[in-house]
Amino acid sequence: MFYLRLARGYRAPDLGRWLLTALAAGVVAAFLLRSLGRAMSDPDGGTDALARLLWCLPPLAAVGWFAAVAARAVPARRPERITGLRTAGAGSGRIRALIGGEVALACTLGSVLTLLLFLVLRNDIAGPSLAPDLGMGVPLPAAAPVTLLALVPLTAGIAAACAVPLDETLPGRRTGPRTGFGALRIALPIGLAVIGLALELIALRPGAAADGRPIHLPAGLGTTSTAALGGWAASALGLALLTGPLLSWTGRLLAAGRPTPLRLLAGRGLTAQARRLGPPLAVLTLALALVLTTIRYWIGTPGSADALPAVEACLVLGCAGAAVAARLAEVRTDRRDVTDALLRLGTPPRLLFGAIVLRTLAVGTTLLVTGGATAALAAAGLR
């Protein structure tokens, strides 16, 4: 009853976040039920059943991560809701549980709708092409779909509850955001990127193709070597972790010297928000680089495309894009007081808009460098 009353006060962004969470959970539930149907149709599948379950982990992780980012933005975007809960006697732990329960409820709705569609299609409605995916002709154990589908709301709810920091849950307890990066936070990604690049160069040397056993990649991506795969993984992780510091350095570069008001506003704003914008933008850039590399390989190798990885890639990209949008909305809400103060001081709105455009161009340039390097290293390692 509490969540029904809470839904009555939803605005369009809250309702959109709730529906997006339910839709993403429904798609992940469809992947899980497909793996169950395949396992029932081919009980002697061996490692294929495990591989199909492992294919469900990336979209499940994407939904959990989106739920965490969206839940973190709730206290900043709806402070009146947190104030009301605090007035009613709810502490920080209970507020975390309520936000996590709201996300879990949305995921449960999407999973239940997918399960109903799965049961309807099993009732001799689906054609023979979908029969192996639905496990038609085989009795469906009741505990199997319930256990699988419970993973979706459980993962998303726990991720959402843990994502809300205790010091930011209640109004008046927010701490100033940190803008710098420690030496370890910078040295670690640089070291990973250098090590990964060295391994990639070793794998690309003349005659390296005959060394060792090739690794057969999923999604019809051909083969690669252990050194190339390990080098790309290390480089991709290093570039992703380096996204935040690069954004901060770009902001400092914009404001270096004797900057104009436009450069000063854009540079200081980017430096202040680099820690918060770095992780979601890094995940989105990494996912997009992987998708573009896969599409390029599929185009160059006709007949190697696979439908399941394409659908999963769309879901992961959608979750990453939604997480970036949620983080941008959170940042905009936090900067509302600063923007109002600048307007009261007589700052032209055109100057603020120009700072946003310049900051967007700087972020896009940084992501183009990291994403382009990630995609180039991935394409070089494929055979």
SETOR-42639 format. One line per field, with one value per residue (C-alpha): residue in one letter; x, z, y. Coordinates in nm, 2 decimals. Each point is the difference from the previous one (the first is absolute). Last residue first. Example, Ala and Ser with C-alpha at 12.3 -4.5 7.8 and 13.67 -1.06 7.14 Angstrom:
BEGIN
residuo c(s, a)
xx c(1.37, -0.14)
zz c(0.71, 0.07)
yy c(-0.11, -0.34)
# end
This chain:
BEGIN
residuo c(r, l, g, a, a, a, l, a, a, t, a, g, g, t, v, l, l, t, t, g, v, a, l, t, r, l, v, i, a, g, f, l, l, r, p, p, t, g, l, r, l, l, a, d, t, v, d, r, r, d, t, r, v, e, a, l, r, a, a, v, a, a, g, a, c, g, l, v, l, c, a, e, v, a, p, l, a, d, a, s, g, p, t, g, i, w, y, r, i, t, t, l, v, l, a, l, a, l, t, l, v, a, l, p, p, g, l, r, r, a, q, a, t, l, g, r, g, a, l, l, r, l, p, t, p, r, g, a, a, l, l, r, g, t, w, s, l, l, p, g, t, l, l, a, l, g, l, a, s, a, a, w, g, g, l, a, a, t, s, t, t, g, l, g, a, p, l, h, i, p, r, g, d, a, a, a, g, p, r, l, a, i, l, e, l, a, l, g, i, v, a, l, g, i, p, l, a, i, r, l, a, g, f, g, t, r, p, g, t, r, r, g, p, l, t, e, d, l, p, v, a, c, a, a, a, i, g, a, t, l, p, v, l, a, l, l, t, v, p, a, a, a, p, l, p, v, g, m, g, l, d, p, a, l, s, p, g, a, i, d, n, r, l, v, l, f, l, l, l, t, l, v, s, g, l, t, c, a, l, a, v, e, g, g, i, l, a, r, i, r, g, s, g, a, g, a, t, r, l, g, t, i, r, e, p, r, r, a, p, v, a, r, a, a, v, a, a, f, w, g, v, a, a, l, p, p, l, c, w, l, l, r, a, l, a, d, t, g, g, d, p, d, s, m, a, r, g, l, s, r, l, l, f, a, a, v, v, g, a, a, l, a, t, l, l, w, r, g, l, d, p, a, r, y, g, r, a, l, r, l, y, f, m)
xx c(4.13, -0.10, 0.28, 0.02, -0.38, 0.01, 0.30, -0.17, -0.33, 0.17, 0.21, -0.31, -0.19, 0.27, 0.07, -0.37, -0.09, 0.24, -0.13, -0.36, 0.08, 0.16, -0.29, -0.25, 0.19, 0.00, -0.37, -0.08, 0.22, -0.17, -0.34, 0.13, 0.12, -0.33, -0.18, 0.19, 0.15, -0.17, 0.09, -0.34, 0.07, 0.32, -0.17, -0.28, 0.26, 0.19, -0.32, -0.10, 0.34, -0.11, -0.31, 0.20, 0.24, -0.28, -0.16, 0.34, 0.03, -0.34, 0.08, 0.32, -0.18, -0.26, 0.28, 0.17, -0.33, -0.08, 0.34, -0.02, -0.35, 0.11, 0.31, -0.22, -0.21, 0.30, 0.16, -0.32, -0.03, 0.34, 0.20, 0.27, -0.17, 0.21, 0.34, 0.09, -0.35, 0.00, 0.35, -0.11, -0.32, 0.21, 0.24, -0.29, -0.17, 0.32, 0.08, -0.36, 0.03, 0.33, -0.13, -0.32, 0.20, 0.25, -0.28, -0.17, 0.33, 0.13, -0.30, 0.02, 0.38, 0.01, -0.27, 0.21, 0.26, -0.27, -0.17, 0.34, 0.09, -0.34, -0.04, 0.36, 0.00, -0.31, 0.12, 0.32, 0.30, 0.33, 0.22, -0.18, -0.38, -0.04, 0.31, -0.14, -0.32, 0.19, 0.20, -0.32, -0.14, 0.32, -0.01, -0.35, 0.07, 0.31, -0.19, -0.15, 0.33, 0.16, -0.28, 0.02, 0.38, -0.01, -0.27, 0.17, 0.33, -0.16, -0.18, 0.30, 0.23, -0.24, -0.03, -0.31, -0.27, -0.31, -0.26, -0.30, -0.17, 0.24, 0.38, 0.21, 0.34, 0.29, 0.25, 0.36, 0.22, -0.07, -0.17, 0.30, 0.21, 0.04, -0.08, -0.37, -0.02, 0.31, -0.15, -0.32, 0.19, 0.18, -0.32, -0.16, 0.30, -0.01, -0.38, 0.01, 0.28, -0.18, -0.32, 0.19, 0.21, -0.30, -0.20, 0.32, 0.11, -0.34, -0.25, -0.15, -0.34, -0.16, -0.36, -0.10, -0.18, -0.38, -0.15, -0.26, -0.26, 0.02, 0.14, 0.32, 0.21, -0.13, 0.10, -0.28, 0.16, -0.04, -0.38, 0.00, 0.24, -0.20, -0.32, 0.15, 0.15, -0.31, -0.24, 0.18, 0.11, -0.36, -0.06, 0.23, -0.15, -0.36, 0.07, 0.15, -0.24, -0.30, 0.15, -0.11, -0.10, 0.17, -0.20, 0.11, 0.33, -0.06, 0.32, -0.02, -0.36, 0.07, 0.06, -0.29, -0.25, -0.12, -0.36, 0.00, -0.04, 0.37, -0.06, -0.24, 0.25, 0.28, -0.23, -0.10, 0.37, 0.08, -0.27, 0.12, 0.36, -0.10, -0.21, 0.27, 0.25, -0.22, -0.05, 0.37, 0.06, -0.25, 0.14, 0.35, -0.13, -0.19, 0.29, 0.23, -0.25, -0.02, 0.37, 0.01, -0.27, -0.37, -0.19, -0.29, 0.20, 0.29, -0.24, -0.14, 0.35, 0.10, -0.30, 0.06, 0.36, -0.11, 0.27, 0.30, -0.15, -0.10, 0.33, 0.17, -0.30, 0.06, 0.37, -0.07, -0.29, 0.21, 0.28, -0.25, -0.14, 0.34, 0.11, -0.30, 0.07, 0.36, -0.09, -0.26, 0.27, 0.14, -0.33, 0.02, 0.36, -0.11, -0.26, 0.25, 0.24, -0.20, -0.30, -0.13, -0.33, -0.07, -0.35, 0.00, 0.34, -0.12, -0.31, 0.20, 0.24, -0.30, -0.15, 0.32, 0.02, -0.37, 0.06, 0.28, -0.25, -0.26, 0.26, 0.08, -0.37, -0.06, 0.30, -0.11, -0.35, 0.12, 0.25, -0.27, -0.25, 0.26, 0.09, -0.37, -0.09, -0.10, -0.22, -0.26, 0.29, 0.08, -0.35, 0.03, 0.34, -0.14, -0.29)
zz c(-3.64, 0.26, 0.21, -0.22, 0.02, 0.38, 0.02, -0.25, 0.19, 0.33, -0.15, -0.17, 0.32, 0.20, -0.26, -0.09, 0.37, 0.05, -0.31, 0.11, 0.35, -0.14, -0.25, 0.28, 0.22, -0.29, -0.05, 0.37, 0.02, -0.30, 0.18, 0.31, -0.21, -0.19, 0.33, 0.07, 0.35, 0.20, 0.35, 0.04, -0.29, 0.15, 0.33, -0.18, -0.18, 0.32, 0.17, -0.29, -0.01, 0.21, -0.21, -0.32, 0.14, 0.09, -0.35, -0.15, 0.21, -0.11, -0.36, 0.03, 0.16, -0.28, -0.26, 0.18, 0.04, -0.37, -0.11, 0.21, -0.14, -0.36, 0.05, 0.14, -0.31, -0.23, 0.21, -0.06, -0.37, -0.11, -0.30, -0.15, -0.34, -0.18, 0.15, -0.06, 0.10, 0.31, 0.10, -0.03, 0.20, 0.27, 0.02, 0.01, 0.28, 0.21, -0.04, 0.10, 0.31, 0.10, -0.06, 0.20, 0.29, 0.00, -0.02, 0.30, 0.21, -0.10, 0.06, 0.38, 0.04, -0.29, 0.15, 0.15, -0.28, -0.26, 0.18, 0.05, -0.37, -0.14, 0.23, -0.05, -0.38, -0.04, 0.24, -0.20, 0.13, 0.10, 0.02, 0.05, 0.02, -0.30, 0.10, 0.35, -0.15, -0.23, 0.30, 0.19, -0.30, -0.04, 0.37, -0.03, -0.32, 0.13, 0.16, -0.34, -0.18, 0.25, -0.03, -0.38, 0.01, 0.24, -0.20, -0.33, 0.13, 0.14, -0.33, -0.21, 0.23, 0.01, -0.38, -0.21, -0.19, -0.19, 0.12, -0.06, 0.32, 0.22, -0.04, -0.08, 0.17, -0.22, 0.15, 0.04, -0.24, -0.37, -0.03, 0.17, -0.32, -0.05, 0.32, 0.07, 0.32, 0.14, -0.09, 0.18, 0.31, 0.00, -0.04, 0.29, 0.22, -0.09, 0.05, 0.33, 0.13, -0.10, 0.16, 0.34, 0.00, 0.00, 0.28, 0.19, -0.02, 0.13, -0.21, 0.05, 0.00, 0.32, 0.04, 0.31, 0.25, 0.02, 0.34, -0.02, -0.16, 0.08, -0.24, -0.10, 0.31, -0.02, -0.36, -0.23, -0.22, 0.25, -0.02, -0.38, -0.04, 0.25, -0.19, -0.34, 0.09, 0.19, -0.26, -0.28, 0.19, 0.10, -0.37, 0.02, 0.31, -0.11, -0.34, 0.15, 0.30, -0.21, -0.20, -0.36, -0.16, -0.34, -0.33, -0.06, 0.16, -0.09, -0.19, -0.18, -0.11, -0.14, -0.36, 0.03, 0.04, 0.33, 0.10, 0.13, 0.36, 0.04, -0.14, 0.28, 0.26, -0.14, -0.02, 0.36, 0.10, -0.19, 0.19, 0.33, -0.08, -0.08, 0.31, 0.22, -0.14, 0.09, 0.35, 0.04, -0.08, 0.26, 0.25, -0.04, 0.05, 0.31, 0.14, -0.04, 0.18, 0.27, 0.06, 0.00, 0.26, -0.05, 0.27, -0.20, -0.02, -0.16, -0.26, -0.08, -0.03, -0.24, -0.22, 0.01, -0.11, -0.33, -0.25, 0.24, 0.21, -0.32, -0.19, 0.18, -0.09, -0.37, 0.02, 0.19, -0.22, -0.31, 0.15, 0.09, -0.36, -0.15, 0.22, -0.11, -0.36, 0.04, 0.20, -0.24, -0.24, 0.30, 0.02, -0.37, 0.06, 0.29, -0.21, -0.29, 0.24, 0.01, -0.24, 0.12, 0.12, -0.35, -0.01, 0.38, -0.02, -0.30, 0.19, 0.30, -0.21, -0.16, 0.34, 0.11, -0.32, 0.04, 0.36, -0.12, -0.24, 0.27, 0.24, -0.27, -0.05, 0.38, 0.05, -0.30, 0.14, 0.34, -0.15, -0.22, 0.29, 0.20, -0.29, -0.07, 0.36, 0.25, 0.29, -0.04, -0.02, 0.36, 0.10, -0.19, 0.16, 0.35, -0.07)
yy c(-1.30, 0.25, 0.18, 0.31, 0.06, 0.01, 0.23, 0.24, -0.01, 0.09, 0.27, 0.15, -0.01, 0.17, 0.27, 0.06, 0.01, 0.29, 0.19, -0.05, 0.13, 0.31, 0.06, -0.04, 0.25, 0.25, -0.04, 0.03, 0.31, 0.15, -0.05, 0.17, 0.29, 0.03, 0.02, 0.32, 0.02, 0.28, -0.10, -0.15, -0.22, -0.12, -0.08, -0.19, -0.21, -0.08, -0.10, -0.23, -0.16, -0.30, -0.05, 0.01, -0.26, -0.23, 0.04, -0.07, -0.32, -0.12, 0.07, -0.19, -0.29, 0.00, -0.02, -0.29, -0.18, 0.05, -0.11, -0.31, -0.08, 0.06, -0.22, -0.28, 0.02, -0.02, -0.27, -0.21, 0.06, -0.14, 0.13, -0.22, -0.04, 0.27, 0.08, 0.36, 0.12, -0.22, 0.13, 0.36, -0.07, -0.16, 0.29, 0.25, -0.20, -0.03, 0.37, 0.09, -0.21, 0.15, 0.36, -0.06, -0.15, 0.29, 0.25, -0.16, -0.01, 0.35, 0.22, 0.00, 0.05, 0.25, 0.22, 0.27, 0.00, 0.03, 0.30, 0.17, -0.04, 0.11, 0.30, 0.12, -0.06, 0.22, 0.26, 0.03, -0.18, 0.15, -0.31, -0.33, -0.03, -0.22, -0.20, -0.06, -0.13, -0.24, -0.12, -0.08, -0.18, -0.20, -0.08, -0.15, -0.19, -0.17, -0.28, -0.08, 0.03, -0.24, -0.25, 0.01, -0.04, -0.29, -0.18, 0.07, -0.14, -0.31, -0.07, 0.07, -0.20, -0.30, 0.00, 0.08, -0.19, 0.08, 0.25, -0.22, 0.12, -0.19, 0.00, -0.30, 0.02, -0.10, -0.25, 0.10, 0.19, -0.03, 0.34, 0.16, -0.03, 0.37, 0.20, 0.06, -0.19, 0.17, 0.34, -0.09, -0.11, 0.33, 0.20, -0.19, 0.07, 0.37, 0.03, -0.19, 0.22, 0.32, -0.13, -0.07, 0.32, 0.23, -0.13, -0.09, 0.37, 0.12, 0.17, 0.35, 0.15, -0.12, 0.09, 0.20, -0.21, -0.05, -0.03, 0.28, -0.22, -0.37, -0.27, 0.17, -0.09, -0.36, -0.05, -0.14, -0.26, -0.29, 0.01, 0.02, -0.29, -0.21, 0.07, -0.06, -0.33, -0.13, 0.13, -0.19, -0.31, -0.09, -0.08, -0.30, -0.14, 0.05, -0.15, -0.32, -0.04, -0.07, -0.29, 0.03, -0.33, -0.05, 0.02, 0.36, 0.10, 0.37, 0.06, -0.34, 0.07, 0.35, -0.12, -0.25, 0.28, 0.15, -0.04, -0.36, 0.12, 0.07, 0.34, 0.09, -0.13, 0.22, 0.30, -0.05, -0.03, 0.32, 0.19, -0.14, 0.11, 0.35, 0.04, -0.15, 0.24, 0.29, -0.14, -0.05, 0.37, 0.11, -0.24, 0.14, 0.35, -0.11, -0.20, 0.30, 0.22, -0.26, 0.01, 0.38, 0.03, 0.01, 0.20, 0.15, 0.32, -0.19, -0.15, 0.35, 0.15, -0.28, 0.06, 0.38, -0.06, -0.16, 0.06, -0.03, -0.28, -0.20, 0.03, -0.29, -0.22, 0.07, -0.09, -0.32, -0.11, 0.06, -0.22, -0.28, 0.01, -0.01, -0.29, -0.20, 0.09, -0.12, -0.32, -0.15, -0.13, -0.20, -0.18, -0.10, -0.11, -0.22, -0.17, -0.05, -0.17, -0.32, 0.01, -0.33, 0.15, 0.14, 0.14, 0.07, 0.18, 0.20, 0.11, 0.10, 0.20, 0.17, 0.07, 0.18, 0.21, 0.09, 0.10, 0.23, 0.16, 0.04, 0.16, 0.26, 0.08, 0.03, 0.23, 0.21, 0.03, 0.11, 0.25, 0.14, 0.03, 0.19, 0.23, 0.07, 0.08, -0.26, 0.11, -0.27, -0.26, 0.06, -0.08, -0.33, -0.06, 0.05, -0.24)
# end
